[in-house]
């Protein structure tokens, strides 16, 4: 393994994490309600996952699991910040993960989104491994 194989692309990780903010923005604006629950949040999550997967496979990222796990954590942190800024404006009070006692909400958001990224990263790793086996 070379030193380049070990490095992560933080601009990529930040971009993928930021891209996932589409989901909470759609939720906060009511677009997910208009599109129909419970399927629209699931569809948005699936679409984001597919984009993450496609980008990591296309770029042939050497560490897809770690890259997407980090993207999930970045997304979680950005979603917490977005909620902290916008919930008082939209609802008149702080809502979301920061409103939970003792920071439990923040930990749950970060762990959940890290797991989401890890699962998509495992799929990407499997696709990349298969492509390497068939010589593509």
N, C-alpha and C positions, 0 to 999 in steps of 0.2 A: 504494500500500500504506500503510495507516495504521499508527500505532504499536501498535495492538492486534493487528494481523496478525502482527507480529514477535514478540510476547511468547509464551512457552511457558507452559503450565499445569503448574507443577511439582507441585502436589498430584495432578493427573491422572497425570503421569508416574510419580510415586512409587507411586500406587495401582496402576497397571498393572504396574509392576515388581514390587511386592509380591504381586500376584495370581499372577504366574508362579511364585512360590515353592511353589505347590501341587505342581508337578512334582517338585522334589527332595525335598519332604516325603513324597510318595507313594513315591518311590524308597527313601528312608532307612527308611521304616516297613515296607517289603516289599510294599506294596499293588500296586505295578507287577508284581512277581513273581507275586502271586496272580492278577492280572487277565490275565497272560500276556504274555511277551516274545516277539518284539520289537515287537509291535503296541501294547501299552499305553503305552510312552513316546511313540510317534508319535501316538497318539490324544490323549494329554494335551497334547502340543505343539500339535496341530491345534486342540484345543478352546480353549486359551489364545489362539492366534492369531485364532480366530474372535471371541472376546470382545474382544480388542484392536481388531480391525477394526470390529466392530459399535459399540463405544463411540466410536471416533474418527469414524466416519461419522455416527452419531447426533448427536454433539456438533458436527458440521461443523467440526472442527478446521482452522484455516487452514494449519497446517504439519504435516500428518500424517506425512510421512517423518521429519522431525526429531523430532517428538514420540515416535514409536514407536522410533526409533533410540535416543533417550535412555532410554526405558522399558526397552529391551533392556540398555543399559549399567547402569541401576539394578538390574535383575534380576540381571545378572552379578555386580555388587558384593555384593548381598545374598546370593546363592548362595555366593559365596566365604566370606563371614562365617559363614553358616549351617554350611557344611562345617567351618570352623575351630573353631566352637564344639561342634558335635555329633559330629564324627568321633572325637575322643579319648574322648568318653563312650560312643559306640556300638561303637567298634573298639579302644579302648585306645591309639591312636596317631593323630597328625595324618595325615590323608589328604586327597586332593583337590588343588585348584590350589595351595594354599600349600605343599604338600609337594614340588612340582616345583622343580628347581634354578633359581636366579636369577630367580624370579618369572615364568618363562615360562608356567606354568600359568594364572596370573592374567591375563596379556595375552591368551592364547588364549581364555579364558572371556569376557573383555570384548569382544574383537573378534568372536567367534562370535555372541554375543548382540546386539551392535550390528547385525551383518549381518541376523540374524533380524528384529529390529525394523524395519530399513530395508526389507526385502522386504515385510513386512506393511504398512508405511507406504506403499510404492509401490502396493500393491493398493488401499489406502484412498484414496490420491490419485487413482487411476484411477476408482474408484467415485464419489468426490466430483466429479471433473471431468465424468463422464458425467451425473451428476444435474444439475449446473449447466447443461450443454448442453440437457437436455430440460426445464429450468425447474422442477425439483422443489425 
